[in-house]
Amino acid sequence: MAEGTFATAINCMDGRTQEPVINWMKQQYGVDYVDQINEAGPNKALLEGDKTMIDSIKKKLTISNDGHGSKALAIIGHHDCAGNPIDKREKVEQIKQSVALVRSWGYDMDIVGLYVNDQWQVEHVTS
């Protein structure tokens, strides 16, 4: 097991979302590190991705959970996403659906949905 405490984020590859999410996760969960699983438009990837993409996400999540003992997972959507250019209302709905999907995978983690707004601040969408 890795030293330190971990949480995990399924986040967009967009660099603008990384720091706000890492900082929020560290503060919210009191962890030392936040493992990143990055995809362009992560909610769309989770809900509409092919089997290869979903299996890749699951494999990385398993490594974070089993190898690092990650105790929490955040699934992120954000403003101005080039990989999933839809409005906030639709994005928030996708975040909620993504959280439900990943919960069905059976990981023993606290799973939350987050939205990074147009000020690059994290909004808690769902617990």
N, CA, C and O atoms as a DFTB+ gen file, in Angstrom:
508 C
 N C O
     1  1       0.858      -1.181       0.000
     2  2       0.000       0.000       0.000
     3  2       0.899       1.237       0.000
     4  3       1.926       1.269       0.678
     5  1       0.509       2.234      -0.753
     6  2       1.268       3.486      -0.849
     7  2       1.200       4.245       0.478
     8  3       0.231       4.125       1.228
     9  1       2.251       5.030       0.752
    10  2       2.249       5.868       1.945
    11  2       1.394       7.099       1.724
    12  3       1.311       7.606       0.605
    13  1       0.760       7.583       2.777
    14  2      -0.114       8.732       2.672
    15  2      -1.545       8.298       2.450
    16  3      -1.833       7.114       2.273
    17  1      -2.443       9.281       2.460
    18  2      -3.862       9.000       2.252
    19  2      -4.291       9.538       0.893
    20  3      -3.771      10.546       0.414
    21  1      -5.248       8.849       0.284
    22  2      -5.635       9.138      -1.087
    23  2      -7.144       9.278      -1.257
    24  3      -7.942       8.670      -0.543
    25  1      -7.493      10.097      -2.222
    26  2      -8.821      10.150      -2.815
    27  2      -8.589      10.071      -4.325
    28  3      -7.447      10.112      -4.783
    29  1      -9.663       9.960      -5.090
    30  2      -9.560       9.811      -6.535
    31  2     -10.534      10.754      -7.216
    32  3     -11.614      11.027      -6.692
    33  1     -10.148      11.255      -8.392
    34  2     -11.037      12.090      -9.190
    35  2     -11.088      11.558     -10.617
    36  3     -10.049      11.351     -11.244
    37  1     -12.282      11.338     -11.123
    38  2     -12.484      11.113     -12.551
    39  2     -12.795      12.501     -13.092
    40  3     -13.908      13.008     -12.948
    41  1     -11.798      13.100     -13.713
    42  2     -11.826      14.510     -14.050
    43  2     -11.602      14.691     -15.545
    44  3     -11.214      13.757     -16.247
    45  1     -11.850      15.883     -16.011
    46  2     -11.568      16.226     -17.393
    47  2     -10.066      16.429     -17.565
    48  3      -9.358      16.765     -16.616
    49  1      -9.598      16.222     -18.781
    50  2      -8.191      16.470     -19.076
    51  2      -7.865      17.957     -19.070
    52  3      -6.693      18.332     -19.047
    53  1      -8.886      18.808     -19.090
    54  2      -8.721      20.258     -19.105
    55  2      -7.963      20.704     -17.854
    56  3      -8.449      20.514     -16.739
    57  1      -6.802      21.284     -18.023
    58  2      -5.948      21.678     -16.920
    59  2      -6.566      22.690     -15.976
    60  3      -6.128      22.816     -14.833
    61  1      -7.585      23.419     -16.437
    62  2      -8.213      24.412     -15.569
    63  2      -8.973      23.779     -14.404
    64  3      -9.219      24.436     -13.393
    65  1      -9.339      22.521     -14.542
    66  2     -10.136      21.865     -13.497
    67  2      -9.285      21.152     -12.458
    68  3      -9.770      20.842     -11.370
    69  1      -8.034      20.889     -12.773
    70  2      -7.210      20.039     -11.909
    71  2      -7.005      20.612     -10.505
    72  3      -7.372      19.972      -9.519
    73  1      -6.428      21.799     -10.405
    74  2      -6.129      22.376      -9.088
    75  2      -7.357      22.584      -8.221
    76  3      -7.344      22.202      -7.051
    77  1      -8.437      23.188      -8.763
    78  2      -9.607      23.377      -7.897
    79  2     -10.137      22.055      -7.327
    80  3     -10.536      21.992      -6.164
    81  1     -10.140      21.007      -8.149
    82  2     -10.652      19.715      -7.689
    83  2      -9.703      19.089      -6.666
    84  3     -10.150      18.580      -5.638
    85  1      -8.416      19.121      -6.939
    86  2      -7.445      18.564      -5.987
    87  2      -7.554      19.282      -4.645
    88  3      -7.595      18.641      -3.595
    89  1      -7.601      20.596      -4.682
    90  2      -7.699      21.357      -3.437
    91  2      -8.987      21.041      -2.682
    92  3      -8.968      20.892      -1.460
    93  1     -10.108      20.938      -3.401
    94  2     -11.387      20.626      -2.767
    95  2     -11.344      19.241      -2.122
    96  3     -11.787      19.061      -0.988
    97  1     -10.809      18.272      -2.851
    98  2     -10.744      16.900      -2.327
    99  2      -9.845      16.825      -1.090
   100  3     -10.195      16.173      -0.106
   101  1      -8.697      17.485      -1.139
   102  2      -7.801      17.472       0.016
   103  2      -8.470      18.094       1.234
   104  3      -8.369      17.572       2.344
   105  1      -9.151      19.206       1.020
   106  2      -9.814      19.880       2.128
   107  2     -11.003      19.075       2.637
   108  3     -11.167      18.910       3.846
   109  1     -11.828      18.577       1.734
   110  2     -13.049      17.862       2.113
   111  2     -12.755      16.539       2.812
   112  3     -13.424      16.184       3.782
   113  1     -11.760      15.815       2.321
   114  2     -11.499      14.465       2.824
   115  2     -10.227      14.358       3.657
   116  3      -9.932      13.286       4.185
   117  1      -9.476      15.433       3.783
   118  2      -8.273      15.407       4.596
   119  2      -7.223      14.439       4.091
   120  3      -6.528      13.805       4.886
   121  1      -7.100      14.315       2.764
   122  2      -6.132      13.387       2.179
   123  2      -4.860      14.115       1.764
   124  3      -4.834      15.336       1.615
   125  1      -3.810      13.324       1.583
   126  2      -2.530      13.869       1.136
   127  2      -2.458      13.998      -0.385
   128  3      -1.841      14.928      -0.905
   129  1      -3.092      13.062      -1.096
   130  2      -2.961      12.982      -2.552
   131  2      -4.314      12.700      -3.201
   132  3      -5.208      12.109      -2.596
   133  1      -4.434      13.145      -4.461
   134  2      -5.637      12.857      -5.237
   135  2      -5.210      12.234      -6.554
   136  3      -4.629      12.900      -7.410
   137  1      -5.505      10.942      -6.708
   138  2      -5.236      10.259      -7.969
   139  2      -6.159      10.822      -9.042
   140  3      -7.337      11.076      -8.789
   141  1      -5.614      11.016     -10.247
   142  2      -6.382      11.579     -11.346
   143  2      -6.619      10.539     -12.444
   144  3      -5.677       9.930     -12.952
   145  1      -7.866      10.351     -12.794
   146  2      -8.253       9.569     -13.972
   147  2      -8.872      10.585     -14.915
   148  3      -9.985      11.055     -14.679
   149  1      -8.163      10.927     -15.977
   150  2      -8.578      12.031     -16.841
   151  2      -9.081      11.554     -18.199
   152  3      -8.475      10.702     -18.848
   153  1     -10.194      12.126     -18.600
   154  2     -10.779      11.902     -19.925
   155  2     -11.348      13.230     -20.408
   156  3     -11.780      14.053     -19.600
   157  1     -11.349      13.439     -21.700
   158  2     -12.043      14.599     -22.265
   159  2     -13.538      14.367     -22.074
   160  3     -14.080      13.368     -22.546
   161  1     -14.199      15.286     -21.385
   162  2     -15.630      15.116     -21.124
   163  2     -15.913      13.850     -20.343
   164  3     -16.560      12.946     -20.872
   165  1     -15.450      13.748     -19.096
   166  2     -15.536      12.489     -18.356
   167  2     -16.947      11.956     -18.158
   168  3     -17.137      10.740     -18.133
   169  1     -17.940      12.824     -18.016
   170  2     -19.310      12.337     -17.843
   171  2     -19.822      11.678     -19.115
   172  3     -20.443      10.616     -19.069
   173  1     -19.559      12.314     -20.243
   174  2     -19.938      11.721     -21.524
   175  2     -19.179      10.411     -21.737
   176  3     -19.745       9.436     -22.232
   177  1     -17.900      10.390     -21.363
   178  2     -17.099       9.175     -21.501
   179  2     -17.685       8.036     -20.667
   180  3     -17.780       6.904     -21.139
   181  1     -18.075       8.335     -19.435
   182  2     -18.646       7.296     -18.578
   183  2     -19.983       6.796     -19.100
   184  3     -20.252       5.595     -19.082
   185  1     -20.821       7.717     -19.567
   186  2     -22.172       7.347     -19.968
   187  2     -22.272       6.824     -21.394
   188  3     -23.166       6.036     -21.703
   189  1     -21.353       7.257     -22.275
   190  2     -21.464       6.895     -23.689
   191  2     -20.215       6.234     -24.248
   192  3     -20.174       5.878     -25.426
   193  1     -19.192       6.066     -23.410
   194  2     -17.939       5.495     -23.886
   195  2     -18.075       4.030     -24.260
   196  3     -18.971       3.328     -23.790
   197  1     -17.162       3.585     -25.117
   198  2     -17.183       2.178     -25.499
   199  2     -16.592       1.314     -24.386
   200  3     -16.057       1.829     -23.404
   201  1     -16.694       0.005     -24.550
   202  2     -16.248      -0.936     -23.522
   203  2     -14.777      -0.750     -23.187
   204  3     -14.394      -0.835     -22.020
   205  1     -13.950      -0.498     -24.189
   206  2     -12.518      -0.319     -23.949
   207  2     -12.261       0.878     -23.040
   208  3     -11.445       0.800     -22.121
   209  1     -12.956       1.983     -23.294
   210  2     -12.783       3.184     -22.468
   211  2     -13.247       2.933     -21.040
   212  3     -12.548       3.283     -20.089
   213  1     -14.409       2.335     -20.884
   214  2     -14.963       2.068     -19.547
   215  2     -14.049       1.104     -18.790
   216  3     -13.787       1.305     -17.604
   217  1     -13.567       0.068     -19.458
   218  2     -12.665      -0.883     -18.804
   219  2     -11.376      -0.207     -18.354
   220  3     -10.839      -0.546     -17.299
   221  1     -10.874       0.743     -19.138
   222  2      -9.668       1.481     -18.771
   223  2      -9.909       2.320     -17.513
   224  3      -9.068       2.358     -16.615
   225  1     -11.045       2.980     -17.455
   226  2     -11.388       3.782     -16.274
   227  2     -11.508       2.874     -15.052
   228  3     -10.984       3.194     -13.985
   229  1     -12.197       1.743     -15.207
   230  2     -12.359       0.800     -14.092
   231  2     -11.005       0.274     -13.610
   232  3     -10.781       0.152     -12.406
   233  1     -10.112      -0.035     -14.537
   234  2      -8.798      -0.549     -14.169
   235  2      -8.039       0.483     -13.334
   236  3      -7.451       0.140     -12.309
   237  1      -8.049       1.732     -13.764
   238  2      -7.354       2.794     -13.029
   239  2      -8.012       3.027     -11.664
   240  3      -7.320       3.259     -10.672
   241  1      -9.329       2.966     -11.616
   242  2     -10.041       3.141     -10.354
   243  2      -9.714       2.015      -9.382
   244  3      -9.559       2.251      -8.183
   245  1      -9.610       0.805      -9.891
   246  2      -9.246      -0.347      -9.058
   247  2      -7.835      -0.182      -8.492
   248  3      -7.595      -0.485      -7.323
   249  1      -6.910       0.293      -9.312
   250  2      -5.547       0.530      -8.831
   251  2      -5.557       1.567      -7.716
   252  3      -4.902       1.379      -6.691
   253  1      -6.289       2.653      -7.904
   254  2      -6.367       3.698      -6.889
   255  2      -7.003       3.167      -5.605
   256  3      -6.522       3.440      -4.505
   257  1      -8.079       2.413      -5.753
   258  2      -8.799       1.877      -4.606
   259  2      -7.986       0.814      -3.875
   260  3      -7.805       0.895      -2.660
   261  1      -7.500      -0.174      -4.605
   262  2      -6.800      -1.300      -3.989
   263  2      -5.344      -0.970      -3.654
   264  3      -4.858      -1.332      -2.582
   265  1      -4.656      -0.293      -4.554
   266  2      -3.241      -0.022      -4.367
   267  2      -2.941       1.172      -3.482
   268  3      -1.926       1.197      -2.785
   269  1      -3.824       2.165      -3.509
   270  2      -3.598       3.374      -2.715
   271  2      -4.581       3.504      -1.549
   272  3      -4.444       4.399      -0.715
   273  1      -5.555       2.624      -1.495
   274  2      -6.540       2.701      -0.418
   275  2      -7.403       3.947      -0.488
   276  3      -7.824       4.472       0.543
   277  1      -7.671       4.426      -1.700
   278  2      -8.464       5.629      -1.875
   279  2      -9.809       5.476      -1.175
   280  3     -10.508       4.478      -1.347
   281  1     -10.155       6.495      -0.379
   282  2     -11.382       6.405       0.406
   283  2     -12.536       7.202      -0.172
   284  3     -13.662       7.102       0.315
   285  1     -12.271       7.997      -1.210
   286  2     -13.328       8.820      -1.799
   287  2     -13.072       8.995      -3.289
   288  3     -11.932       8.975      -3.753
   289  1     -14.151       9.165      -4.016
   290  2     -14.084       9.380      -5.458
   291  2     -14.995      10.536      -5.826
   292  3     -16.149      10.591      -5.403
   293  1     -14.463      11.463      -6.621
   294  2     -15.281      12.542      -7.167
   295  2     -15.354      12.374      -8.677
   296  3     -14.361      12.056      -9.330
   297  1     -16.536      12.592      -9.215
   298  2     -16.745      12.585     -10.662
   299  2     -17.083      14.017     -11.042
   300  3     -18.018      14.616     -10.510
   301  1     -16.302      14.555     -11.976
   302  2     -16.347      15.979     -12.248
   303  2     -16.883      16.284     -13.637
   304  3     -16.596      15.575     -14.602
   305  1     -17.665      17.352     -13.719
   306  2     -18.037      18.001     -14.967
   307  2     -17.696      19.470     -14.810
   308  3     -17.558      19.948     -13.684
   309  1     -17.555      20.194     -15.903
   310  2     -17.164      21.590     -15.745
   311  2     -17.672      22.490     -16.860
   312  3     -18.056      22.043     -17.941
   313  1     -17.656      23.765     -16.548
   314  2     -17.993      24.842     -17.482
   315  2     -17.003      24.835     -18.643
   316  3     -15.820      24.559     -18.446
   317  1     -17.474      25.136     -19.846
   318  2     -16.617      25.339     -21.013
   319  2     -15.808      24.095     -21.375
   320  3     -14.628      24.185     -21.716
   321  1     -16.450      22.948     -21.297
   322  2     -15.768      21.681     -21.607
   323  2     -15.789      21.430     -23.114
   324  3     -16.854      21.295     -23.716
   325  1     -14.612      21.371     -23.707
   326  2     -14.511      21.120     -25.150
   327  2     -14.903      19.687     -25.509
   328  3     -15.388      19.432     -26.611
   329  1     -14.693      18.753     -24.581
   330  2     -15.015      17.349     -24.846
   331  2     -16.470      17.003     -24.657
   332  3     -16.919      15.954     -25.118
   333  1     -17.222      17.865     -23.988
   334  2     -18.638      17.632     -23.725
   335  2     -19.329      18.993     -23.622
   336  3     -19.720      19.409     -22.532
   337  1     -19.481      19.694     -24.768
   338  2     -19.974      21.077     -24.763
   339  2     -21.499      21.187     -24.652
   340  3     -22.197      21.443     -25.633
   341  1     -21.989      20.986     -23.426
   342  2     -23.422      21.115     -23.153
   343  2     -23.600      22.110     -22.009
   344  3     -22.633      22.475     -21.341
   345  1     -24.847      22.548     -21.787
   346  2     -25.065      23.546     -20.748
   347  2     -24.988      22.930     -19.348
   348  3     -24.985      21.710     -19.185
   349  1     -24.927      23.796     -18.360
   350  2     -24.738      23.365     -16.970
   351  2     -25.840      22.418     -16.514
   352  3     -25.560      21.409     -15.867
   353  1     -27.078      22.729     -16.842
   354  2     -28.201      21.890     -16.401
   355  2     -28.026      20.451     -16.878
   356  3     -28.171      19.506     -16.102
   357  1     -27.713      20.297     -18.168
   358  2     -27.491      18.957     -18.722
   359  2     -26.268      18.297     -18.095
   360  3     -26.283      17.102     -17.802
   361  1     -25.212      19.079     -17.890
   362  2     -23.973      18.545     -17.314
   363  2     -24.217      18.027     -15.904
   364  3     -23.738      16.952     -15.543
   365  1     -24.964      18.790     -15.104
   366  2     -25.268      18.360     -13.743
   367  2     -26.053      17.056     -13.760
   368  3     -25.807      16.180     -12.930
   369  1     -26.985      16.913     -14.683
   370  2     -27.737      15.664     -14.803
   371  2     -26.801      14.508     -15.170
   372  3     -26.927      13.411     -14.626
   373  1     -25.868      14.751     -16.089
   374  2     -24.888      13.716     -16.448
   375  2     -24.008      13.347     -15.253
   376  3     -23.686      12.175     -15.060
   377  1     -23.626      14.323     -14.466
   378  2     -22.811      14.045     -13.273
   379  2     -23.580      13.108     -12.350
   380  3     -23.025      12.122     -11.864
   381  1     -24.845      13.407     -12.108
   382  2     -25.673      12.557     -11.242
   383  2     -25.785      11.142     -11.799
   384  3     -25.678      10.172     -11.048
   385  1     -25.998      11.013     -13.105
   386  2     -26.081       9.700     -13.738
   387  2     -24.750       8.958     -13.649
   388  3     -24.721       7.745     -13.442
   389  1     -23.644       9.696     -13.806
   390  2     -22.312       9.089     -13.722
   391  2     -22.032       8.568     -12.315
   392  3     -21.475       7.483     -12.150
   393  1     -22.416       9.336     -11.311
   394  2     -22.251       8.892      -9.920
   395  2     -23.027       7.604      -9.695
   396  3     -22.497       6.659      -9.110
   397  1     -24.280       7.551     -10.151
   398  2     -25.093       6.344      -9.990
   399  2     -24.448       5.153     -10.701
   400  3     -24.419       4.046     -10.164
   401  1     -23.934       5.382     -11.902
   402  2     -23.290       4.308     -12.655
   403  2     -22.081       3.760     -11.902
   404  3     -21.960       2.550     -11.711
   405  1     -21.193       4.644     -11.478
   406  2     -19.969       4.196     -10.814
   407  2     -20.286       3.551      -9.461
   408  3     -19.597       2.616      -9.053
   409  1     -21.292       4.024      -8.777
   410  2     -21.705       3.354      -7.529
   411  2     -22.108       1.903      -7.800
   412  3     -21.875       1.024      -6.970
   413  1     -22.711       1.660      -8.957
   414  2     -23.152       0.298      -9.293
   415  2     -21.984      -0.655      -9.512
   416  3     -22.179      -1.870      -9.544
   417  1     -20.771      -0.121      -9.664
   418  2     -19.591      -0.954      -9.851
   419  2     -19.116      -1.595      -8.551
   420  3     -18.282      -2.501      -8.583
   421  1     -19.632      -1.142      -7.404
   422  2     -19.388      -1.811      -6.140
   423  2     -18.141      -1.424      -5.365
   424  3     -17.734      -2.157      -4.463
   425  1     -17.528      -0.306      -5.684
   426  2     -16.361       0.133      -4.910
   427  2     -16.791       0.628      -3.538
   428  3     -17.831       1.271      -3.398
   429  1     -15.984       0.325      -2.527
   430  2     -16.261       0.769      -1.164
   431  2     -15.602       2.125      -0.949
   432  3     -14.576       2.232      -0.278
   433  1     -16.205       3.158      -1.530
   434  2     -15.683       4.517      -1.447
   435  2     -16.864       5.474      -1.333
   436  3     -17.971       5.167      -1.775
   437  1     -16.618       6.616      -0.747
   438  2     -17.594       7.700      -0.787
   439  2     -17.517       8.293      -2.195
   440  3     -16.442       8.721      -2.614
   441  1     -18.619       8.327      -2.927
   442  2     -18.616       8.808      -4.309
   443  2     -19.490      10.053      -4.399
   444  3     -20.662      10.036      -4.023
   445  1     -18.893      11.138      -4.907
   446  2     -19.605      12.408      -5.018
   447  2     -19.481      12.948      -6.445
   448  3     -18.570      12.586      -7.191
   449  1     -20.410      13.813      -6.796
   450  2     -20.369      14.520      -8.072
   451  2     -20.049      15.978      -7.848
   452  3     -20.599      16.613      -6.949
   453  1     -19.146      16.516      -8.677
   454  2     -18.731      17.910      -8.561
   455  2     -18.865      18.611      -9.903
   456  3     -18.685      18.001     -10.957
   457  1     -19.184      19.900      -9.852
   458  2     -19.216      20.741     -11.042
   459  2     -18.262      21.908     -10.803
   460  3     -18.339      22.580      -9.774
   461  1     -17.356      22.147     -11.763
   462  2     -16.445      23.283     -11.682
   463  2     -17.052      24.389     -12.540
   464  3     -17.200      24.243     -13.754
   465  1     -17.401      25.497     -11.888
   466  2     -18.153      26.554     -12.558
   467  2     -17.275      27.514     -13.366
   468  3     -16.072      27.297     -13.510
   469  1     -17.888      28.564     -13.884
   470  2     -17.180      29.509     -14.752
   471  2     -16.166      30.375     -14.007
   472  3     -15.407      31.112     -14.635
   473  1     -16.145      30.295     -12.691
   474  2     -15.131      30.980     -11.875
   475  2     -14.058      29.992     -11.411
   476  3     -13.176      30.344     -10.628
   477  1     -14.143      28.751     -11.903
   478  2     -13.213      27.652     -11.571
   479  2     -13.274      27.312     -10.087
   480  3     -12.275      26.993      -9.443
   481  1     -14.515      27.399      -9.573
   482  2     -14.789      27.010      -8.201
   483  2     -15.616      25.726      -8.221
   484  3     -16.441      25.513      -9.110
   485  1     -15.378      24.889      -7.236
   486  2     -16.036      23.585      -7.166
   487  2     -17.395      23.731      -6.488
   488  3     -17.519      24.321      -5.415
   489  1     -18.411      23.173      -7.151
   490  2     -19.755      23.082      -6.573
   491  2     -20.070      21.613      -6.337
   492  3     -19.913      20.781      -7.230
   493  1     -20.515      21.306      -5.126
   494  2     -20.891      19.940      -4.779
   495  2     -22.283      19.668      -5.363
   496  3     -23.250      20.340      -5.002
   497  1     -22.383      18.699      -6.251
   498  2     -23.636      18.414      -6.956
   499  2     -24.436      17.312      -6.292
   500  3     -25.650      17.433      -6.123
   501  1     -23.762      16.238      -5.915
   502  2     -24.458      15.095      -5.352
   503  2     -23.540      14.313      -4.421
   504  3     -22.332      14.222      -4.640
   505  1     -24.144      13.753      -3.378
   506  2     -23.411      12.911      -2.433
   507  2     -23.785      11.469      -2.645
   508  3     -23.278      10.590      -1.948
